[in-house]
Amino acid sequence: MSQNKHEEDLITEIAGGEFEREPVPASKLKGWKSFLGMYAGEHAAGTEFVIGPLFLTAGVSAFDLIIGLLIGNFLAVLSWRFLTAEIAVKNRLTLYYQLERICGKKLVIIYNLANGILFCFLAGAMITVSATAIGIPFDMEMPKLTDTMPNGATWVIIVLAIGAVISLVASKGYDTVSKAANWMSPVIVVAFIACGVVALYQLEVKSFADFWAIWGEGSEPFPGQIKYTFWHVVIWSWFANAAMHIGMSDLSVFRFAKNANAGWTSAAGMYVGHYMAWIAAALIYAVYVKSPEAQAFLANGEAPSVAPGPLAYNAIGVFGIIAVVLAGWTTANPTIYRAGLAFQAIMPKTSTFWVTIIAGSVATIAGLFPAFAMKLLEFVALYGFILAPIGAIIVFEHFFHKQAGIVKNYAEVANIKFNKSVLLAWAISFGLFYFISLQFDIFLSFVTLPAWLMCGGLFLIFSKMQQKSKI
């Protein structure tokens, strides 16, 4: 056994096989194919069944949707490739350990708490998605687009049952979560394609002009929704996964990549999931909007339901019910697992099983309230806006620490547990642009990039001042 091999085996033993606090060794690096399947599967999931229809409720035009998504998703791919993957292969550390070295252990606890709670809310929305499918055989009343509270005992029972099962599976660990997702993902992709094809037939689409006419020049948004323009679609789709790319969460994924070109594989997720799947989901909703039930809602000044279960069932029958359940599952399951890991960083003495059960319980409670799913566009925008600026700390330090004259990984070097420069940079940028969004009624995704840039810039300035005072 060579010395290098011995060292790699020792690191594996110390890190439990996941290298949580060590750079990934060369022998464990993976080729681009490993990331291609993961991104295609993870981004063609439960959220897509909700987001596609919600675009339609926002009154988008054909050009705004089709071209806007094309551009916005490409910008997301560029972010993964030239920011996330670039930094990941240089340092080969998890997001959490990278932040700990910059921010200090105590400050990372605050980040983990916020991250874990937001993960739970997202998982709760996906439990809601699955519940709309399970409820079909029970003739359950579906939540309306404007609903916020549980609408009946049947809804509560189904959500609690789904949440319990998903939480138990997630608590079994990453291997179980990964295996479940691997066999479910191809089924879901096929279901999206089938839904889109059937919807085109139901809408009597016989040419590209007919397809374009489904959205046409756009329409007024449904009651309670805001009007989406071309720039809404571009910017929202770019930052739908802001926490993952410019927020650097996927450092934990790409640290296993052989080189930064693995970042291009994110295109599989963006154009299979966030392009094809969103449009397919919008098509099945377009079919429903033409139904007498939906027209009755609109005639009364109400927004029709956006319940993925009935929409998919109307398109492809029982297979649609199965697909929606699995789609909600494949998103909620790993999300609860990730939330559990975030909570475990706060409560290190608590077992993985119990922190995952806690996360699952929070997610299940959130799933009882349809608002998290029905307002998913707004929630995803808020999620990215809160977490993305933290990624700017890593990006700006990585690329500009020499020009700024600051010490890299200062918390580790100076042995401090709470780096005030990080907290001040985030709090000022978040507070200022959130106030601007509320005060001037600006779409939150529009201020995500300015907040991100400001946070990174302020971090360099505050770090320079802090470190100069210590000299």
VOLUM-413135 format. One record per residue: x, y, z of N, C-alpha, C, O in turn; residue in three letters. Coordinates in steps of 0.001 Angstrom, whole numbers, plus 500000, padded with zeros to 6 digits. Each point is the difference from the previous one (the first is absolute). Last residue first. Layout:
<rs>
XYZXYZXYZXYZAla/...
</rs>
This chain:
<rs>
496043544046513356501449499980499739500746500837501041501226500103499946Ile/493985499438499653500618498931500794501515499970499843500718499345500755Lys/496315503611496828499962500382501419500690498969500882500363500296501139Ser/499067498901494223500981501074500192500091500394501459501078500312500504Lys/495653496585498105501317499388500076501099501046500202501021499724500630Gln/494450501703498880500137499137501173501421499470500154500573500016501090Gln/498295502537495057499995500824501204500241499167501238500776500390500873Met/498766497337495051501223500825499963500098500839501271501067500082500609Lys/495015497487498767501109499107500342501318500765500026500838499790500876Ser/495265502446497697499983499778501446501153499096500448500570500192501074Phe/498943500574494263500280501270500699500081499791501512500941500454500650Ile/497788495864496610501408500351499763500379501260500776501074500059500600Leu/494425498644499524500831499035500727501476500330499831500760499965500967Phe/496026502462496577500089500431501396500872499059500821500709500434500908Leu/498436498375494599500818501203500084500180500485501428501105500356500410Gly/495988495977498746501393499644499731500930501193500135501079499888500581Gly/494302500871499827500471499192501128501473499631499819500794500092500936Cys/496969502138495548500263500899501123500565499233501194500908500481500678Met/497711497074495534501191500795499702500374500904501171501173500134500348Leu/494825497411500017501143499083499952501295500766499780500987499772500700Trp/494928502536499029500290499658501399501233499107500083500821500148500905Ala/497574500980494775500595501159500687500356499711501464501032500453500496Pro/496732496056497135501362500238499512500624501245500629501151499930500430Leu/494324499084500644500889498950500499501439500243499564500916499906500817Thr/494931502627498097501006500586500892500955498947500574500848500322500833Val/495505498605496160500710501095499345501099500589500887500955500583499488Phe/495947496032502019501111499450499215500805501086499306501175499799499696Ser/494830501344502739501147499680500851501189499446499219501146500303500329Leu/495232503354497923500071498537500012501300499560500671501076500459499617Phe/496749504249501639500882499435498971500056498489500188500161499510501118Ile/497557504538501281499287498890499377500791499423498817499467499824498904Asp/501858503626504385499711500397498624499331498885499191499891500085498777Phe/501217499349505897499617501408499923499550500400498592499052500769499838Gln/502677494803501103498696500245500630499508501423499754498834500219499675Leu/505456498563498699498996499140499365498612500277500554499033500094499243Ser/504655502045502758499726500568498675498906499193499294499110500570499368Ile/502450497755504718499229501229500215499624500634498660498864500434499812Phe/504017495963500076498667499513500357499073501184500246498829499969499621Tyr/505670500921499513499280499628498779498636499362500293499104500033499156Phe/503700501403504527499808501106499060499127499585498818499030500683499669Leu/502264496001503566499055500983500528499686501103499006498837500361499817Gly/504474496383499070498662499410500078498983501060500425498964500171499357Phe/505529501112500638499542499773498626498594499420499991499167500410499192Ser/502873500249505028499803501293499331499439499793498597499050500678499608Ile/502101495464502933498865500715500602499711501308499280498837500327499763Ala/504997497036498955498728499363499642498818500826500506499054500247499251Trp/505250501225501909499840500065498537498665499417499579499300500575499166Ala/501937499102505393499681501379499628499740500125498501499064500680499579Leu/502409495131502122498639500310500439499585501411499584498874500201499545Leu/505572498437499547499042499217499215498574500387500364499176500259499124Val/504376501592503352499991500552498631498975499292499132499339500630499175Ser/501702497920505302499005501072499913499904500589498590498946500496499604Lys/502464494580502312500585501042499165498951501085499741499081499806499205Asn/501872496145504482498917500847499496500612501166499233500479500963500599Phe/502165495701501586498803499200499764498845500798499407498971499436499627Lys/506830500652500222498812500661500530498762499195499612499978499342498960Ile/505129500293500020499357499182501037498843500741500681499904500045501226Asn/503039501147494891500010500805501236499360499271501171499974500520501115Ala/500225497318494611501350500505500252500084500732501339500944499804500765Val/494820498668497720500874498871500322501399500490500385500579499542500985Glu/496315503624497544499530499438501276500887498847500440500299499853501185Ala/500469502213494529500474500773501155499561499403501336500771500018500960Tyr/499615498833493900499589499114501101500388500613501350500640499354500830Asn/501936503251495776498988499022499628499723499069501190500900499678500776Lys/500821505575499253500415498619500268498860499057499658498867500202500439Val/501891504687497089499478499381501227500498498562500116500382499380499007Ile/500021504307497379501003499968501055499478499431501305500362500476501076Gly/497673500213494328499485500743501154500992500038501159499858500791500933Ala/501137496762495103499832501397499614499540500859501171500390501161500124Gln/499914494196500571501342500581499811499898501485499654500715500832500559Lys/495296496590499908500657500208501295501386500638499851500419500783500853His/495959497877495739500498501356500210500780500205501307500331501138500333Phe/497472494652497905500520500674498818500727501323500293500845500427499214Phe/497204496803504352500778499118499121500680500781498874501190499813499745His/495786502392503229501260499674500666500891499190499068501203500248499918Glu/494509500767498545500836501198500034501319499730500706501036500520499586Phe/495765495950500268500444500379498651500969501176500046501070499950499394Val/496827498601504645500977499014499519500584500432498660501211499930499793Ile/495377502723501974501137500049500926501109499076499503501171500378499955Ile/494630499585497917500865501096499539501229500136500888501066500394499529Ala/495430496574501597500919499472498996500948501058499479501131499692499624Gly/495426501535503278501037499286500747501023499405499036501193499949500297Ile/494885502173497982501098500903500383501100499342500829501145500452499979Pro/494820497019498682501002500260498956501127500932500446501159499730499683Ala/494796499002503004501206499178500087501093500359498992501181499791500274Leu/494453502554500051500567499895501353501372499335499985500931500480500647Ile/496550499870495317500406501329500446500669499958501377500947500742500257Phe/497094495321497839501250500373499352500534501326500496501208500165500171Gly/494618498464501481501018499012500395501365500368499416501009500020500704Tyr/495152502395497908500439500383501345501137499110500485500965500481500594Leu/497015498431495282500692501286499878500555500451501350501135500470500080Ala/496168495734499849501304499696499414500814501281499824501211500005500218Val/494341500449501264500835499382501025501401499721499470500987500266500686Phe/495716501453496355500428501005500966500940499407501042500982500633500391Glu/497120496444496471500838500968499286500552501044500960501180500347499942Leu/495673496465501693501355499481499843500923500963499258501187500078500318Leu/494041499720501700500801501217499845501466499635499762500903500695500465Lys/495943495877500138499251500890499113500745501324499749499769500669498993Met/502020496076504064500000499483498629499340500981499040500503500231498900Ala/499600500858505673501400499801499606500109499477498570500939500347499284Phe/494759500233502811500611501250499535501438499806499536500441500662499060Ala/496503495986503039500200500021498548500736501228499487500504499989498877Pro/499689497309505895499576501321499538500309500154498511501166500140499630Phe/500042495962502791498569500150500292499443501305499437498801500126499754Leu/505887498733500148499216499432498908498498500096500214499228499930499044Gly/503935501335504339499959501002498925499117499515498844499296500792499373Ala/501502496180504067499136501082500497499869501086498936498908500517499764Ile/504106496094499299498626499488499940499007501052500484498940500186499402Thr/505697500725500946499567500011498599498548499551499864499243500567499212Ala/502790499154505024499812501412499640499467500109498566499096500788499722Val/502079494942501718498809500462500721499689501454499678498842500366499797Ser/505110497681498504498814499470499325498712500461500659499003500255499323Gly/505099500833502717499849500746498746498750499557499254499259500822499461Ala/501864496759504380499596501364500373499747500828498743498987500690499895Ile/502776495058499467498591499902500411499473501377500407498863500350499684Ile/505666499345499379499229499862498760498513499880500304499170500554499279Thr/503843499530504282499940501343499410499217499966498689499331500970499644Val/501355494912502580499061500868500708499953501417499432498936500619499980Trp/504066496086498139498616499517499928499051501023500616498992500358499391Phe/505686500274500945499477500377498680498533499608499882499202500731499413Thr/502620500174505551500243499064498893499380500521498707499065500800500018Ser/502850502365503989498755499320499629500251499132498771500683500426499068Thr/502597502528502795499886498790500818498726499202499706499836498875500472Lys/501304505418497409500892498921499572499874498702500801500368498931499513Pro/496810505491499230499870499052501123500856498765499719499459498925499744Met/500690504564497181499650500812501167499938499128501252500357500433501095Ile/500414497604494742501152500869500228499771500894501217500948500441500650Ala/495578496818497774500978499223500759501256500818500273500674499791501009Gln/495847501961496274499645500024501418501022499248500848500262500368501146Phe/500264499528494199500179501380500457499695500113501490500719500676500736Ala/498456495228497170501441500218500136500289501420500506500900500210500813Leu/494627498683498197500467499269501179501481500209500250500426500166501144Gly/497665501537494928499586500807501157500472499339501292500441500677500929Ala/500218496952495110500917501136500083499663500892501198500891500493500692Arg/496196495924498410501305499470500401501008501139500176500746500027500979Tyr/495060501008497255499902499728501442501326499474500535500420500353501102Ile/499343500223494328499937501316500638499885499855501516500638500737500751Thr/499264495432496362501354500524500220500001501363500688500964500350500681Pro/494655497843498562500864499048500696501421500529500211500435500100501147Asn/496152502287496289499856500098501454501011499131500742500532500400501036Ala/499251499434494178500451501311500468499978500076501523500959500465500615Thr/497533495644497208501416500161499649500539501371500375501211500170500142Thr/494091498802500564500883499181500838501465500298499716500776500216500930Trp/495841501663496362500037500644501307500981499308500930500716500643500768Gly/498590497317495143500666501287499796500098500781501306501044500571500316Ala/496554495335499569501441499781499935500762501314499856501074500171500578Leu/494230500026499338500432499513501314501517499831500024500665500434500941Val/497409500630494952499968501156500906500449499603501406500732500741500656Val/498873495838496061501097500915499675500040501183500963501078500401500438Ala/495338496485499849501266499399500454501154500974499797500845500168500878Ile/494996501095497414499964499998501475501326499485500554500591500590500904Ile/498836499168494457500188501375500435500002500115501515500807500735500569Gly/498153495169497380501437500253499894500324501427500460501061500246500573Phe/494439498461499034500622499503501234501506500222499988500601500267501040Val/497260502636495270499320499029500853500771499624501252500649500841500621Gly/500409502555495834500500498629499778499464498990501015500589498937500191Ile/497799505804499434500815499790498796500330498529499767499797499488498899Ala/497771502022504954499204500350498832500752499721498701499390499700498974Asn/502860499824505119499011498916499832499131500244498768499659499064499276Tyr/503404504271502085500699498869499388499046498835499751500129499293499001Ala/498076504451503204500477500413498685500677498842499269499718499746498829Leu/498813499689505721498918499969499006500450500401498601499492499461499016Pro/503907500827504388499413498662499890498896499912498953500125499227499049Gly/502033505021502190500689499147499030499361498625499805499974499482498883Pro/497805505315502406500254498742500708500623499010499028499305499515499108Ala/498938505542501182501223499513499361500421498749500775500995500013500725Val/494010502884498555500972499224500763501227499655499162499902499777498793Ser/497270504691500023499806498546500018501115499306500784501089500547500179Pro/497188504516500836501034499282499254499732498503500067499760499471501085Ala/496403504563499108500884499176500811501026499320499102499748499767498818Glu/496246503022500004501127500813500454500956499251500900500729500619500776Gly/495330497690496815499702500510501340501134500868500560499957500432501152Asn/500446497423494640498791500823499873499619500630501332499404501077500039Ala/504162495790499786500390501286499430498810500944499875500138501206500203Leu/499074494357501273500823500728500968500308501404499493499827500985500717Phe/498026496149496342499066500444501037500745500780501086499508501011500502Ala/502947496906496095499341501193499487499009500570501015499797501212500079Gln/502368494692500838500936501112500098499347501301499537500220501056500593Ala/497207495009498990500297500251501417500915501216500160499738500873500827Glu/499246497456494791498894500763500613500275500354501463499640501085500457Pro/504632498265496316498909499176500493498898500863500617500270501118500437Ser/504119500334497831498901500017499022498769499220500475498947500052499365Lys/505132500076503158499435501352499980498822500097499036499101500816500204Val/503512495162500058499059500163501110499304501362499967498807500106500286Tyr/504627498992496580498838499145499726498932500216501064498818500148499690Val/505291501916500929499256500695498941498754499214499608498966500579499669Ala/504109497508503307499171500994500677499170500786498984498868500394500283Tyr/504222496513498153498884499267500613499106500949500800498808499742500168Ile/505044502121497816499056499508498986498822499261500628498855500195499594Leu/504816501291503062499151501121499608498942499559498997498875500499500019Ala/504389496408501243499065500212501104499059501166499701498826499965500369Ala/504614499176496555499046498885499985498951500171501093498815499755499773Ala/504746503314500126499086500240498885498950498893499918498830500280499739Ile/504544499262503501499159501160500315498979500253498891498830500269500273Trp/504382496324499030499004499626501005499090501164500367498797499809500176Ala/504830500905496703499005499051499494498899499727501019498817500047499661Met/504493502855501948499509500471498694498897499075499504498837500392499911Tyr/503574498889504208499530501377500071499583500574498651499612501166499923His/501910494135500412499064500350501072499431501394499870498785500171499899Gly/504297498272496868499041498895500146498936500387501015498806499821499763Val/504620503252499528499231499873498761499116498765499927499093499940499170Tyr/503678501242504723499319501223499578499109499768498777498907500560499917Met/503842495934501867498912500346500903499205501186499521498776500037500132Gly/504975498683497439499033498897499938498815500288500908498854499717499652Ala/504888503174500349499085500255498877498968498887499866498889500241499528Ala/504826499600503491498794500609500579498979500318498914498814500163500288Ser/505615498254498795498958498967500109498738500536500661498943499374499919Thr/505208503141499566499106500048498837498871498990500098498968500165499349Trp/504626500036503848498944500976500240499025500118498839498847500387500192Gly/505217497048499775498836499252500493498832500941500276498848499570500045Ala/505529501978498788499076499785498884498791499153500381499006499967499276Asn/504846501010503620498864500927500063499018499829498852498869500480500088Ala/504011495275501623500333501366499610498725500836499936498890499479500105Asn/501084496210501859501396499979499572500464501379499546501153500375500218Lys/494939498862503575500204500042498553501491500016499649500809500588500719Ala/496953499570503738500373498666499530500324499984498498500388498960499470Phe/498015504914502841501327499714500556500482498613499575501191499705500099Arg/494399502158498876501067500082499003501397499818500574500966499940499240Phe/495122499949503673499832499040498908501228499992499097500588498947499755Val/499077504115503829500026498662500598499862498917498950500444498872500212Ser/499088505691498671501417499692500228500130498576500514500947499289499662Leu/494811502956499582500474498851499225501519499870499969500532499201499229Asp/497222504458502979499623498754500668500549498779499269500343498998500627Ser/500054506017498368501103499047500217499623498703500703500889499256500415Met/496792504942497709500011499821501450500977498934500456500206499816501199Gly/498957501083494233500712501171500533500019499985501526500794500705500622Ile/497227495288497690501163500411499190500679501253500555501095499884500549His/495168498101501825500858498892499587501221500468499209501100499484500201Met/495416503471501311500698499477501173500995498915499617501008499803500679Ala/496116502049495992501073500917500404500789499470501189501219500164500056Ala/495087498145496788500935499198500786501182500842500468501131499521500078Asn/495489502588497546499172498979500650500850499088500876499533499504501026Ala/501858504339496039500217499919501440499078499015500723499933500005501229Phe/499942500643493970501428500040500328500215499742501484500887499238500385Trp/494718501233498051500543498681499655501508499940500247500526498936500327Ser/497264505213500415499529498981500954500607498638499692500444499300500911Trp/500522504299496160500674500149501289499543498940500992500811499463500754Ile/497144500563494916501458499840499897500646499996501379500729499074500355Val/494618501849499378500292498597499676501505499754499970500478499015500563Val/498006505407500064499616499180501155500402498544499762500567499351500879His/499925503631495577501088500093500976499669499270501295500902499500500673Trp/495838500697495840501186499283499529501089499997501071500620498969500262Phe/494808501852501961500493500444498706501186499123499595500342499044500696Thr/495195500472502877501378499685499669500321500478498586499278499692499051Tyr/496917501670505054500280499829498586501487499738499772500839500771500465Lys/496460497810504127500582501170499352500306499662498542500189498834499654Ile/495729499183503765501325499775499442500543501292499383499234500901499657Gln/496285498510502290500982499751501053501419499796499515500913499863500814Gly/495231499225495718499803500741501253501029499618501065500216498820500277Pro/501430500459494763498842499529500753499877500823501290500972500613500443Phe/501381501710495301500234498943500992498710499601500695499044500774500057Pro/501003501002494857500003500551501348500255498871500994499509498888499801Glu/502534500214495505498671500359500489500137500702501338501101500153500530Ser/501912498253494526499841500060501440498589500420500384499163500268499138Gly/502339498916496382500592501253500469499883500159501512500271501071500543Glu/499403494008497738499776501177499168500746501217500509501182499914500334Gly/497956495257501205500306501150500853499767501310499253499595501003500589Trp/499438495097497118499529499622501339500222501151500972499151500279500846Ile/502414499702494544498739500691500305499439499644501372499118500695500503Ala/504761497193497576500318501370500409498743500726500477500046500819500918Trp/499428494891497202500708499895501275500281501388500566499789500243501188Phe/498387499485494516498992499621501002500624499932501389499407500440500985Asp/503489500273495439499169501200500204498911499726501030499699500858500830Ala/503039495631497675500705500838500965499205501268500297500048500529501111Phe/497036495303497482501132500708499410500689500820501076499485500151501108Ser/496668497223499792500426499292498787501177500676499313500515499488499006Lys/496215500091505850501157500666499410500505499181498816500378498840500158Val/495764500726503256499884499963498542501100500807499308499757500748499053Glu/499483498071505724499875501404499596499892500153498480499913501111499478Leu/500736494612502460498756500513500578499750501455499611498853500431499886Gln/505233497553498807498884499363499287498667500560500500499116500313499203Tyr/504720501058503038500008500572498648498853499434499168499357500722499237Leu/501371497417505006499412501339500099499951500684498638499020500673499676Ala/503163495173500682498547499836500125499311501360500056498945500193499395Val/505772499803500587499484499485498723498478499885500028499324500412499057Val/502924500846504947500098501032498980499392499568498676499274500764499363Gly/501021496096504153499028501051500323499993501083498923498942500451499563Cys/504341496182500142498668499483499662498923501042500269499080500160499198Ala/505313500863502104499915499958498535498607499554499573499395500589499105Ile/501518499293505475499926501383499518499851500046498483499193500762499467Phe/501501495024502521498661500524500300499837501433499509498960500354499447Ala/505274497565500288499080499429499007498594500555500195499301500295499031Val/503846500869504185500322500659498737499069499503498896499484500793499211Val/500206497100504991499465501364500047500250500730498683499115500693499499Ile/502714495006501141498538499908499900499390501388499920499074500241499225Val/505582499357501588499639499728498604498488499916499782499495500417498959Pro/502051500255505608500238501118499089499661499698498543499326500819499374Ser/500559495956504459498815500825499776500202501024498871499069500272499242Met/504432496817502350499016499245499220498724500797499735499258499686499070Trp/504343502354503344500537499470498746498962499227499201499958500104498774Asn/499177501642505684499942501018498947500431499432498652499437500367498968Ala/500861496878504881498593500292499705499888500972498837499169499821499110Ala/505109499228502555499458498860499260498545500237499608499579499660498894Lys/502566503566503839500554499988498658499417498871499155499663500204498834Ser/499188500107505769499429501126499262500441499965498545499192500201499093Val/502742496681503806498590499676499765499326501093499182499242499714499074Thr/505197501030502258499938498888499053498565499646499650499674499775498835Asp/501274503545504541500135500450498612499877498863498991499417500188498933Tyr/498058499296505884501305500419499515500048500257498511499042499740499272Gly/497230499168503907500836498811499787501365500345499422500883499146499929Lys/495454503984500812500778499736501212500913498791499876500895499801500822Ser/495963501468495733501126500936500054500909499711501188501215500175499910Ala/494784497373499733500937499605498936501235500896500034501125499511499897Val/495396501579503047500626498736500395501017499533498963501075499518500356Leu/496304504300498702500961500273501077500733498739500427501205500032500253Ser/495263499628496594501173500654499409501069500255501061501188499814499737Ile/494675498435501747500714499023499165501283500613499430501064499384500061Val/496047503439502414500591498970500867500835499015499191501111499649500396Ala/496397503695497314501143500560500714500701498972500871501228499987500086Gly/494735498818497752501090500136499033501260500514500698501095499485499771Ile/495028500270502846500441498661499614501189500071499041500987499285500170Ala/496883504745501129500735499406501130500545498617499647501115499653500389Leu/496127502512496429501284500689500129500828499391501131501200499777499839Val/494397498623499601500855499586498885501382500649500103501011499329499796Ile/495682501914503376500397498596500182500972499563498907501003499345500282Ile/497073505004499415500919499908501132500531498573500157501200499799500187Val/495421501007496561501271500625499632501042499829501099501142499636499722Trp/494485499043501200500632499067499054501364500521499586500974499248499950Thr/496258503491502787500623498902500738500726499033499073501067499492500346Ala/498388505641497995499138498945500503500784498879500661501225499939499898Gly/500647504123497990498588500144499613499100498860500481498838499927499599Asn/505971503034501964499474498678499629498498500094499728499282500723500691Pro/503315503852498521499756499086501113499529498634499498499504499901498878Met/501422503723498092501160499996500888499861498957501102501006499462500465Thr/496932501921494152499868499365501314501299500092500793501090499884499440Asp/497883501536495860500073501021501057499893499421501409500015500754500974Thr/499726496543495055501217500779499819500194501014501126501128500349500351Leu/496064495274500816499922501020498954501302500800499979500814499914500919Lys/498318494754500672500254501383500427499926500953498810500424499665498894Pro/496637495756501245501353500464499720500191501454500462499067500801499954Met/497696494932501758499952501353499469501422500525499835500790499977500943Glu/498070494711498794500378501085500906499860501355499309500315500138498818Met/498782494859500153499146501134499604500243501197500907499067500690500412Asp/503344495041499436499153500298501153499060501186499742499317500480500904Phe/504006497962495911499077498884500256499026500254501152498949499364500087Pro/504351504073498959499041499782498903499062498829500262498789500169499856Ile/505085501430502937498625500348500354498972499719498926498802500032500285Gly/506002499409499238499456498963500879498526500264500286499224499063500189Ile/503118504221497374499831498775499213499358498892500829499084499321499536Ala/502000504845502416498963500261498991499769498790499106498934499865499399Thr/504547500084503878498668499847500605498891500247498989498940499379500087Ala/505642501371498786499653498573500031498594499774500539499287499106499545Ser/502327505324500541499878499529498616499574498531499963499064499639499288Val/502003502266504906498722500505499493499740499493498591498886499578499689Thr/505259499612502112499032499096500640498595500403499575499144499147499768Ile/504262503659498901499990498771499191499111498913500609499448499168499279Met/501216504955502991499281500273498749499907498747499140499002499784499313Ala/503601500006504590498573500036500308499160500267498768498932499410499833Gly/505753500831499875499549498605500071498509499939500302499292499139499478Ala/502660505078500624499983499497498629499520498556499963499202499628499140Leu/501403502308505068498851500606499328499889499527498553498901499750499506Phe/504850498868502992498773499373500508498760500560499307499086499254499648Cys/505133502699499449499904498666499399498696499319500417499330499371499181Phe/501700504648502901499551500227498624499890498689499230499086499824499194Leu/502657499993505188498585500388500036499455500200498585498898499549499687Ile/505740499537500794499181498846500366498513500319499991499196499208499509Gly/503948504294499740500000499046498894499068498834500294499207499603499147Asn/501560503513504283499204500593498920499858499038498835498911499831499451Ala/503897498803504028498628500074500483499084500561498909498934499445499733Leu/505706500463499458499420498654499961498543500004500445499173499285499433Asn/503311504727500913499741499661498597499316498640499898499039499839499248Tyr/502401501501504966498864500824499583499618499677498562498821499882499668Ile/505039498071502013498809499434500647498752500782499587498956499402499737Ile/505327502121499009499496498962499101498755499333500591499139499524499259Val/503256503603503329499230500665498959499410498997499022498902500210499484Leu/503949498218503957498749500522500565499137500668498936498777499862500019Lys/505633498396498861499012498960500312498656500561500475498946499497499612Lys/504268503259496945500073499537501376498841499085500335498928500109499405Gly/502386502116496218499061500670500910500216499677501473499721500829500867Cys/502963497281495451499908501443499750499249500709501123500413501061500468Ile/500109494224499545501362500532499961500005501524499806500925500688500431Arg/494970496922499418500543499978501361501387500616500046500337500705500951Glu/497524498634494867499470501138500749500581500073501408500296501084500504Leu/500843495197496884500564501207499383499539501246500759500800500889500294Gln/497325495020500897501365500111500516500689501231499426500769500669500691Tyr/494865498394497794499975500268501433501406500159500580500231500872500837Tyr/499065497915494545499602501387500270500167500318501479500521501056500361Leu/502632495119497914498557500220500061499724501487500238500867500740500465Thr/503655497869496945499419499984501341498486500163499916499480500534499020Leu/504394499784497564499454498656500252499484499835501430500233498981500650Arg/502179504728496539500098499752501446499551498604500415500530499427500952Asn/499493502012494405501230500586500548500183499611501467501114499698500428Lys/495004499099497096501135499144499629501331500576500481501005499290500051Val/494912503154500799499926498658500606501232499155499681500532499330500885Ala/498754504997497142500495500072501378500055498615500632500917499687500760Ile/497328500574494897501362500547499972500600500027501396501143499587500193Glu/494300499211499180500919498913499658501449500478500033500894499261500411Ala/495767504081500483499927498867500932501043498937499705500803499664500871Thr/499139504124496131500122500387501404500066498769500892501029499732500620Leu/498514499935494612501102500925500198500143500536501422500987500664500317Phe/495549495987498275501287499654499388501133500911500468501049499513500421Arg/494408501234501023500517498731500518501417499727499486500885499597500754Trp/496897504132497501500314500218501424500575498747500627500973500065500751Ser/497419499716494820501260500744500060500425500238501452501187499935500322Leu/494601498125498983501060499049499647501366500682500062500955499422500518Val/495268503292500064500186499129501168501125498995499748500817499745500884Ala/497848502997495568500736500791500988500256499183501272501050500130500628Leu/496236497957496102501393500028499547500861500807500962501136499622500283Phe/494224500242500430500618498725500363501460499929499553500830499378500662Asn/496621504441498106500170499926501451500687498722500448500872500034500868Gly/497950500536494496501101500881500421500275499867501502501153499870500411Ile/495241497696497749501206499586499287501206500791500497501064499437500255Leu/494608501725501240500532498820500681501296499524499360500906499535500692Leu/496867504035497202500455500403501330500606498843500778501046500150500630Gly/496868499083495195501325500612499845500569500425501351501203499889500240Ile/494508498165499828500878499085499268501410500571499844500981499291500225Ile/495575503345502039500214498694500629501085499208499289500964499568500632Leu/497715504678497622500554500169501347500345498663500632501055499859500620Asp/496696500163495202501397500421499882500657500099501372501117499522500200Phe/494279499515499688500781498889499449501478500365499927500860499218500405Ala/496454503327503352499794499815498564500866498836499530500861499521500737Ser/496973501212504402501151500161499116499600499830498536499025499316499688Val/498416500747504872499666500667498741501156500204499047500019500983499260Gly/499429496710505215500612501332500017499826500725498670500500501112499833Ala/498078494373500930499141500872500812500539501426500049499265500938500309Thr/503270495724497518498790500291499221499080500937500771499374500882499411Leu/504481497515502701500376500943498948498771500404499188499852501157499605Phe/499644495482503587500036501326500605500459501062499002499571501151500082Leu/500381494158498702498681500634500046500022501416500574499247500860499544Pro/504924496834500493499480500157498640498621500644499963499811500995499300Gly/502160497803504918500549501209499400499455500237498597499650501129499659Ile/499245494875502848499342501200500518500454501241499246499180500854499662Val/502619494838499407498557499847499806499227501229500487498862500223499589Phe/505864499416501123499679500299498595498507499903499726499476500753499179Glu/502512498040505067499831501444499826499545500345498583499255500958499798Thr/501869494482501399498696500481500430499764501480499775498890500409499660Gly/504911497550497290499410499441501221498699500712500347499353500597499140Ala/505161499537497943498726499626499366499204499295501089499895498774500022Ala/504459502705500950499281501186499534498809499683499100499432500896499374His/503538495752502593499640500896501105499138501170499546499198500520500776Glu/502578496241496049498999499446500903499516500982501038498802500086500273Gly/504660501100496675498777499736499229498892499503500911498840500377499834Ala/505448500242502039499317501270499724498713499804499212499008500685500247Tyr/503669495492500695499524500597501249499225501287499737498927500209500567Met/503228497513495844498788499321500460499416500639501244498782500101500150Gly/505332501637498245498945500170498994498685499392500470498959500656499969Leu/505185498866502428499249501213500316498835500211499037498993500613500356Phe/504048495758499095499408499844501334499109501193500347498999499848500700Ser/503631500107495322498775499205499877499303499828501346498775499893500059Lys/505568502313499404498821500840499761498705499203499938498938500545500302Trp/505103497390502632499877500602498690498676500715499818499112499927500850Gly/503634499353503960499051499381499081499956500768498681500231501208499953Lys/503245497790504767499389500929499049499168499261498958500296498858499651Leu/502567499418504066498542499999500158499291500933499011498781500160500063Lys/506075499283500438499458498675499670498473499946500053499395499055499493Ser/503190504874501784499955499786498545499344498673499628499333499903498969Ala/499234502494505682501242499508499391499804499656498525498878499758499553Pro/498544504057503531499762498701499374501298499533499333500578500749499212Val/499521502515505116499858500039498541499786498586499451500570499039500518Pro/497743501938504446501253499781499285499759500179498503498896499747499518Glu/497702500089503973500955501000500492501387499813499389501003500408500585Arg/495171496848498176499334501226500447500983501095500386499711501184499827Glu/500334494107497844501013501055499988499414501356500408500243501022499357Phe/497831494297500279499406501150499320500945501208499959499693501000499352Glu/501117494637502850499731499727498603499456501188499233499892499935498775Gly/501547500081505882498811499167499868499618499747498549498850499666499712Gly/505067502727502209498865500782499510498740499190499815498983500529499553Ala/505153497483501940499734501142500875498711500705499599499197500380500852Ile/502338496072496439499588499489501309499620501151500934498997499928500709Glu/502806501130495085498671499409499843499458499523501335498826500200500312Thr/505592501330499532499058501119499875498581499479499899499086500538500625Ile/504313496279499309499887500581501333499007501156499999499187500129500916Leu/501940497858495010499177499091500790499777500560501404498916499862500566Asp/503995502481496623498633500127499516499058499097500797498887500404500335Glu/505746499337500543499460501269500476498540500167499575499177500481500779Glu/503201495785497630499774499868501433499360501266500560499085499931500822His/502294500081494737498798499167500153499662499845501475498831500023500385Lys/505140502223498549498831500785499596498713499235500212499009500546500485Asn/505102497228500275499727500969501063498753500822499669499174500263500875Gln/501044494819497065500791501222499927499620500930501143498951499851500626Ser/500859494616499255499144501203500000500888501248500000500895500128500836Met/
</rs>
